[in-house]
Amino acid sequence: MMTDYLALQGHKYAPPAIYKYMDELNLKSIVRRRKPCYVKGDIHKVFPDLLNQNFDVDSPNKVWATDFTYLILPGGITEYNCTIIDLHKRNVVATLNSSRIDAQLAEDTLAIAINRHKPGKGLILHSDQGRQFASRAFTKFCSKNHIQQSMSRAGCPYDNAPMERFYNTFKNEFFNLYSFKSVETLNEMTYDFIFVKYNNLRPHRYNGGLPPSVALRAA
């Protein structure tokens, strides 16, 4: 990661040299928490899986992926985040926090992405089989906007691996590093991390070390 960051600034060093300098400066990498092994659930798809773990997409606004995660603040306050990424270059097209994890949060997030990026008819939106994405209101909203829904197998996060990877980064490189005193602060810092750092500054190995927005402009 540091090798990619420095390369973006025009400084090219071999990984062993970076490791040596970091060791001398006592700089440590963020160690990601290990996730438990997953047990596949019974197959019960509301919509078929149109991707089948093929996450390589040749153009923007063709296939988006989405999911939820929970955010526990001091005092036991729980917020929820819904994010949508474009699988072409893994850039975030919309993100939204809410005190409720419901179909309305999913719909509001998707509406933001649609208004911002104006996808054509036939866009695929891939998610898990969560009740929010399978609800009558959300499926109707997708149909109205000519969006094809695609869903992972039950209990198989590998079917939506790019979203799992995004939330791993979101938690370990952002949320777990801070103590948020208010929901307003969480919202402000969430948007700053995603739309400033993640999209525009953070190297992404899928893009050969380029941040998503930089890779998108270079495509």
Residue frames relative to the residue before (quaternion, step in Angstrom):
aa qw qx qy qz dx dy dz
M 1.0000 0.0000 0.0000 0.0000 0.00 0.00 0.00
M 0.6842 0.4639 -0.2973 0.4777 3.62 0.84 -0.90
T 0.5927 0.5597 -0.3613 0.4526 3.59 1.10 -0.67
D 0.6765 0.4834 -0.2867 0.4759 3.58 0.97 -0.88
Y 0.6174 0.5428 -0.3453 0.4527 3.60 0.99 -0.80
L 0.6997 0.4676 -0.2749 0.4649 3.60 0.82 -0.99
A 0.6167 0.5494 -0.3498 0.4421 3.58 1.05 -0.72
L 0.6331 0.5351 -0.3263 0.4544 3.57 1.07 -0.72
Q 0.6924 0.4364 -0.2617 0.5114 3.58 1.25 -0.50
G 0.6020 -0.5995 0.3418 0.4016 3.57 1.30 0.15
H 0.6023 0.5356 -0.3624 0.4679 3.61 1.25 0.24
K 0.0768 -0.8310 0.5509 0.0013 3.56 -0.35 1.23
Y 0.0890 0.7780 -0.6108 0.1169 3.54 -0.63 1.21
A 0.5083 -0.6207 0.4957 0.3326 3.56 -1.17 0.57
P 0.6414 -0.5524 0.3690 0.3837 3.63 -1.07 0.65
P 0.6392 0.5194 -0.3612 0.4372 3.69 0.90 -0.70
A 0.6405 0.5175 -0.3284 0.4628 3.59 1.06 -0.74
I 0.6300 0.5240 -0.3273 0.4705 3.58 1.00 -0.80
Y 0.6439 0.5239 -0.3170 0.4587 3.56 0.94 -0.89
K 0.6459 0.5299 -0.3144 0.4508 3.58 0.97 -0.88
Y 0.6908 0.4756 -0.2833 0.4651 3.58 0.86 -0.96
M 0.6417 0.5169 -0.3234 0.4652 3.59 0.99 -0.79
D 0.6379 0.5239 -0.3224 0.4634 3.56 1.03 -0.79
E 0.6590 0.5075 -0.3057 0.4633 3.58 0.97 -0.86
L 0.7254 0.4080 -0.2285 0.5051 3.59 1.08 -0.73
N 0.4000 -0.7387 0.4465 0.3082 3.56 1.35 0.02
L 0.3591 0.7081 -0.5132 0.3260 3.56 0.97 0.92
K 0.1402 -0.8136 0.5630 0.0372 3.54 -0.75 1.08
S 0.4580 -0.6601 0.5177 0.2941 3.55 -1.14 0.63
I 0.5338 -0.5922 0.4902 0.3523 3.54 -1.29 0.39
V 0.2532 -0.7719 0.5665 0.1382 3.56 -0.70 1.07
R 0.3334 -0.7632 0.5234 0.1800 3.55 -0.65 1.12
R 0.4840 -0.6564 0.4950 0.2999 3.54 -1.03 0.77
R 0.4554 -0.6758 0.5050 0.2844 3.53 -1.00 0.81
K 0.3168 -0.7432 0.5597 0.1845 3.51 -1.00 0.85
P 0.5407 -0.6299 0.4369 0.3463 3.60 -1.05 0.65
C 0.5925 -0.5490 0.4423 0.3899 3.53 -1.26 0.40
Y 0.3439 -0.7516 0.5296 0.1904 3.54 -1.03 0.78
V 0.2440 -0.7337 0.6153 0.1536 3.52 -1.14 0.66
K 0.4180 -0.7239 0.4889 0.2494 3.58 -0.68 1.06
G 0.3305 -0.7469 0.5450 0.1895 3.53 -0.96 0.86
D 0.6894 -0.4426 0.3544 0.4508 3.52 -1.29 0.00
I 0.4862 -0.6537 0.4966 0.2995 3.56 -1.08 0.75
H 0.2260 0.7375 -0.6032 0.2026 3.54 -0.68 1.17
K 0.0389 0.8522 -0.5152 0.0827 3.56 0.33 1.30
V 0.3665 -0.6980 0.5738 0.2219 3.52 -0.90 0.95
F 0.7582 0.0740 -0.0480 0.6461 3.56 1.16 -0.76
P 0.5376 -0.6304 0.4373 0.3496 3.61 -1.02 0.63
D 0.4965 -0.6198 0.5176 0.3184 3.54 -1.27 0.51
L 0.2018 -0.8215 0.5270 0.0820 3.57 -0.32 1.26
L 0.6762 0.5114 -0.2852 0.4472 3.59 1.25 -0.32
N 0.0812 -0.8295 0.5431 0.1021 3.58 0.97 -0.85
Q 0.6780 -0.5271 0.2478 0.4484 3.54 0.98 1.05
N 0.4872 0.5928 -0.4755 0.4301 3.60 1.14 0.55
F 0.0262 -0.8582 0.5106 -0.0460 3.56 -0.01 1.34
D 0.5068 0.6222 -0.4392 0.4039 3.60 1.23 0.23
V 0.0173 -0.8078 0.5863 -0.0582 3.57 -0.61 1.20
D 0.3993 -0.7879 0.4305 0.1856 3.57 -0.73 1.07
S 0.8046 0.1446 -0.0960 0.5679 3.62 1.17 -0.14
P 0.5732 -0.6147 0.4123 0.3516 3.61 -1.14 0.54
N 0.8312 0.2320 -0.1858 0.4699 3.54 -1.35 0.45
K 0.4799 0.6406 -0.4451 0.4015 3.54 1.08 0.80
V 0.7856 -0.0005 0.0246 0.6183 3.57 1.04 -0.88
W 0.0646 -0.7762 0.6270 0.0127 3.55 -0.79 1.07
A 0.1757 -0.7574 0.6169 0.1221 3.56 -1.26 0.48
T 0.0616 -0.8186 0.5711 -0.0065 3.57 -1.07 0.71
D 0.0784 0.7728 -0.6279 0.0488 3.54 -1.29 0.38
F 0.3959 -0.6724 0.5665 0.2650 3.54 -1.43 0.00
T 0.0107 0.7513 -0.6542 -0.0859 3.53 -1.36 0.22
Y 0.4203 -0.7009 0.5141 0.2605 3.57 -1.20 0.49
L 0.1603 -0.7727 0.6112 0.0601 3.57 -1.17 0.69
I 0.1201 -0.8170 0.5626 0.0402 3.59 -0.33 1.24
L 0.2010 -0.7934 0.5698 0.0737 3.56 -0.67 1.17
P 0.6672 -0.4682 0.3699 0.4458 3.61 -1.24 0.24
G 0.7489 0.3508 -0.2775 0.4889 3.55 -1.02 0.81
G 0.5703 -0.6381 0.3631 0.3683 3.56 1.28 0.10
I 0.4192 0.6933 -0.4811 0.3349 3.59 1.25 0.19
T 0.1323 -0.8012 0.5808 0.0568 3.58 -0.85 0.94
E 0.0776 -0.7598 0.6452 0.0194 3.51 -0.89 1.06
Y 0.2473 -0.7579 0.5848 0.1501 3.56 -1.25 0.37
N 0.2047 -0.7742 0.5890 0.1086 3.54 -1.09 0.76
C 0.0905 -0.7428 0.6600 0.0666 3.52 -1.11 0.80
T 0.0084 -0.8050 0.5918 -0.0412 3.57 -0.78 1.04
I 0.1575 -0.7558 0.6287 0.0936 3.54 -1.19 0.67
I 0.0797 -0.7909 0.6055 0.0384 3.58 -0.87 0.96
D 0.4028 -0.6651 0.5714 0.2625 3.52 -1.25 0.58
L 0.3935 -0.7604 0.4654 0.2245 3.59 -0.59 1.09
H 0.4802 0.6761 -0.4440 0.3394 3.62 1.20 -0.25
K 0.8170 0.0001 0.0325 0.5758 3.60 0.78 -1.03
R 0.5140 -0.6853 0.3770 0.3522 3.57 1.35 0.32
N 0.3902 0.7116 -0.4966 0.3079 3.61 1.12 0.49
V 0.4594 -0.6603 0.5191 0.2888 3.57 -1.11 0.71
V 0.2042 -0.7935 0.5632 0.1074 3.58 -0.81 1.00
A 0.7931 -0.0575 0.0163 0.6062 3.60 1.23 -0.32
T 0.0391 0.7692 -0.6375 0.0187 3.54 -1.20 0.65
L 0.0262 0.8037 -0.5916 0.0588 3.57 -1.04 0.76
N 0.2349 -0.7516 0.6025 0.1301 3.55 -1.06 0.86
S 0.0339 0.7936 -0.6058 0.0457 3.57 -1.14 0.66
S 0.5080 -0.6265 0.4942 0.3242 3.55 -1.28 0.38
R 0.7260 0.3593 -0.2136 0.5461 3.59 1.30 -0.17
I 0.2198 -0.7501 0.6084 0.1375 3.55 -0.99 0.86
D 0.3114 0.7582 -0.4957 0.2873 3.53 0.18 1.32
A 0.7323 -0.4199 0.3026 0.4425 3.53 -1.34 0.04
Q 0.6027 0.5761 -0.3605 0.4182 3.58 1.10 -0.64
L 0.6287 0.5194 -0.3346 0.4722 3.59 1.04 -0.75
A 0.6496 0.5074 -0.3155 0.4701 3.59 0.95 -0.85
E 0.6764 0.4957 -0.2912 0.4604 3.58 0.93 -0.91
D 0.6548 0.5130 -0.3164 0.4560 3.60 0.93 -0.87
T 0.6505 0.5097 -0.3170 0.4652 3.59 0.98 -0.83
L 0.6628 0.4970 -0.3024 0.4715 3.57 0.96 -0.88
A 0.6230 0.5420 -0.3416 0.4487 3.60 1.01 -0.74
I 0.6256 0.5285 -0.3331 0.4672 3.58 1.02 -0.78
A 0.6700 0.5059 -0.2977 0.4544 3.58 0.90 -0.95
I 0.6543 0.5148 -0.3090 0.4598 3.58 0.97 -0.86
N 0.6856 0.4871 -0.2860 0.4592 3.58 0.86 -0.93
R 0.6928 0.4893 -0.2723 0.4544 3.55 1.06 -0.76
H 0.8234 0.2768 -0.1041 0.4843 3.60 0.90 -0.91
K 0.2657 -0.8222 0.4801 0.1512 3.61 1.28 -0.11
P 0.0663 0.8227 -0.5616 0.0578 3.65 0.59 1.03
G 0.5053 -0.6452 0.4772 0.3173 3.56 -1.19 0.51
K 0.6933 -0.4487 0.3473 0.4442 3.54 -1.31 0.07
G 0.7540 0.3949 -0.2843 0.4413 3.56 -1.08 0.73
L 0.3414 0.7345 -0.5095 0.2905 3.60 1.25 0.14
I 0.2800 -0.7392 0.5890 0.1681 3.58 -1.04 0.85
L 0.1007 -0.7685 0.6299 0.0502 3.57 -0.92 0.95
H 0.1339 -0.8204 0.5553 0.0278 3.56 -0.46 1.25
S 0.0787 0.7873 -0.6033 0.0994 3.58 -0.93 0.95
D 0.5548 -0.5233 0.4724 0.4419 3.54 -1.29 -0.26
Q 0.6393 -0.5461 0.3792 0.3864 3.57 -1.27 -0.16
G 0.1984 0.8136 -0.5207 0.1662 3.57 1.13 0.58
R 0.6004 -0.6065 0.3904 0.3452 3.54 -1.08 0.79
Q 0.5841 0.5825 -0.3786 0.4197 3.59 1.14 -0.55
F 0.7214 0.4379 -0.2451 0.4772 3.59 0.93 -0.93
A 0.7014 0.4466 -0.2600 0.4909 3.56 1.24 -0.48
S 0.4491 0.7136 -0.4440 0.3033 3.58 1.27 -0.05
R 0.6377 -0.5401 0.3922 0.3843 3.55 -1.21 0.52
A 0.6643 0.5205 -0.3126 0.4359 3.58 0.91 -0.93
F 0.7037 0.4655 -0.2832 0.4560 3.59 0.86 -0.92
T 0.6617 0.4972 -0.3199 0.4611 3.59 0.91 -0.83
K 0.6210 0.5283 -0.3345 0.4727 3.58 1.11 -0.67
F 0.6349 0.5279 -0.3237 0.4621 3.58 1.02 -0.83
C 0.6509 0.5092 -0.3126 0.4683 3.59 0.98 -0.84
S 0.6572 0.5157 -0.3078 0.4554 3.56 0.92 -0.92
K 0.6400 0.5390 -0.3129 0.4494 3.56 0.99 -0.88
N 0.7503 0.3672 -0.1931 0.5147 3.59 1.10 -0.75
H 0.4991 -0.7027 0.3955 0.3172 3.58 1.28 0.49
I 0.4089 0.6922 -0.4769 0.3552 3.55 1.02 0.91
Q 0.3082 -0.7347 0.5779 0.1770 3.56 -0.95 0.95
Q 0.2523 -0.7682 0.5674 0.1560 3.58 -0.76 0.98
S 0.0758 -0.7594 0.6461 0.0096 3.51 -1.13 0.85
M 0.0895 -0.8306 0.5494 0.0135 3.61 -0.89 0.87
S 0.5187 -0.6293 0.4978 0.2951 3.52 -1.18 0.76
R 0.5799 -0.5204 0.4704 0.4143 3.53 -1.31 0.16
A 0.6058 -0.5685 0.4115 0.3747 3.57 -1.14 0.58
G 0.8570 0.1250 -0.1084 0.4880 3.55 -0.91 0.97
C 0.6372 0.5112 -0.3382 0.4672 3.61 1.18 0.38
P 0.1700 -0.8322 0.5206 0.0866 3.62 0.12 1.25
Y 0.5444 0.6192 -0.4092 0.3907 3.60 1.17 -0.37
D 0.5930 0.5683 -0.3618 0.4410 3.58 1.21 -0.42
N 0.7508 0.2254 -0.1730 0.5963 3.59 1.28 -0.20
A 0.0557 0.8785 -0.4711 0.0571 3.53 1.09 0.88
P 0.6392 0.5268 -0.3668 0.4235 3.68 0.86 -0.70
M 0.6567 0.4841 -0.3212 0.4808 3.60 1.02 -0.69
E 0.6087 0.5352 -0.3469 0.4718 3.60 1.03 -0.74
R 0.6650 0.4991 -0.2971 0.4695 3.57 0.98 -0.88
F 0.6349 0.5252 -0.3415 0.4521 3.58 0.97 -0.78
Y 0.7087 0.4573 -0.2775 0.4600 3.58 0.80 -0.95
N 0.5585 0.5670 -0.3894 0.4636 3.58 1.18 -0.43
T 0.6658 0.4789 -0.2851 0.4960 3.57 0.99 -0.89
F 0.6415 0.5475 -0.3156 0.4349 3.57 0.90 -0.93
K 0.7054 0.4528 -0.2650 0.4767 3.58 0.89 -0.94
N 0.7679 0.4214 -0.2130 0.4330 3.59 0.73 -1.09
E 0.7591 0.3545 -0.2072 0.5051 3.59 1.05 -0.63
F 0.7653 0.2848 -0.1872 0.5460 3.57 1.27 -0.02
F 0.8063 0.3619 -0.2187 0.4137 3.56 0.07 -1.29
N 0.7054 0.4768 -0.2788 0.4442 3.61 0.87 -0.89
L 0.6452 0.5529 -0.3151 0.4227 3.60 1.24 -0.28
Y 0.7617 0.3498 -0.1751 0.5165 3.59 1.22 -0.29
S 0.2636 -0.6997 0.6297 0.2107 3.51 -1.36 0.29
F 0.2115 -0.8218 0.5228 0.0810 3.54 -0.38 1.26
K 0.3387 -0.7820 0.4951 0.1693 3.57 -0.65 1.14
S 0.8063 0.0745 -0.0337 0.5858 3.58 1.18 -0.39
V 0.6264 -0.5260 0.4193 0.3937 3.54 -1.29 0.37
E 0.6214 0.5530 -0.3393 0.4393 3.58 1.03 -0.78
T 0.6519 0.5012 -0.3110 0.4765 3.58 1.00 -0.83
L 0.6237 0.5372 -0.3293 0.4625 3.58 1.01 -0.83
N 0.6686 0.5074 -0.3061 0.4493 3.58 0.85 -0.94
E 0.6719 0.5089 -0.2950 0.4501 3.56 0.87 -0.99
M 0.7120 0.4508 -0.2613 0.4707 3.57 0.87 -0.95
T 0.5844 0.5685 -0.3683 0.4468 3.59 1.14 -0.58
Y 0.6900 0.4716 -0.2798 0.4724 3.57 0.83 -0.98
D 0.6311 0.5290 -0.3327 0.4595 3.58 1.05 -0.73
F 0.6636 0.4993 -0.3132 0.4606 3.59 0.90 -0.90
I 0.7312 0.4538 -0.2538 0.4417 3.58 0.79 -1.01
F 0.8011 0.3431 -0.1786 0.4569 3.57 0.66 -1.07
V 0.6845 0.4080 -0.2937 0.5280 3.59 1.22 -0.25
K 0.7923 0.3320 -0.1865 0.4768 3.56 0.50 -1.18
Y 0.7341 0.4450 -0.2752 0.4328 3.59 0.56 -1.13
N 0.7356 0.4308 -0.2530 0.4576 3.59 0.71 -0.98
N 0.8328 0.3060 -0.1039 0.4495 3.57 0.88 -0.94
L 0.8006 0.3181 -0.1518 0.4847 3.61 1.09 -0.56
R 0.6873 0.5079 -0.2970 0.4260 3.58 0.97 -0.82
P 0.4288 -0.6975 0.5070 0.2694 3.62 -0.76 1.00
H 0.1320 -0.7816 0.6065 0.0626 3.56 -1.05 0.77
R 0.4471 -0.7242 0.4560 0.2602 3.57 -0.62 1.12
Y 0.5828 0.5787 -0.3845 0.4214 3.61 1.06 -0.60
N 0.7342 0.3849 -0.2074 0.5194 3.58 1.13 -0.70
G 0.5852 -0.6027 0.3713 0.3956 3.59 1.16 0.45
G 0.7315 -0.4214 0.2329 0.4828 3.57 1.11 0.64
L 0.5874 0.5670 -0.3739 0.4401 3.59 1.26 0.01
P 0.5174 -0.6006 0.4951 0.3555 3.62 -1.09 0.61
P 0.6654 -0.5447 0.3213 0.3967 3.63 -1.03 0.63
S 0.7026 0.4622 -0.2893 0.4572 3.60 0.78 -0.95
V 0.6252 0.5237 -0.3361 0.4711 3.59 1.07 -0.69
A 0.6526 0.5078 -0.2993 0.4761 3.57 0.99 -0.88
L 0.6356 0.5350 -0.3252 0.4517 3.57 1.04 -0.78
R 0.6752 0.4822 -0.2943 0.4743 3.58 0.96 -0.84
A 0.6879 0.4899 -0.2781 0.4577 3.57 1.09 -0.69
A 0.5422 0.6487 -0.3916 0.3631 3.59 1.25 -0.37
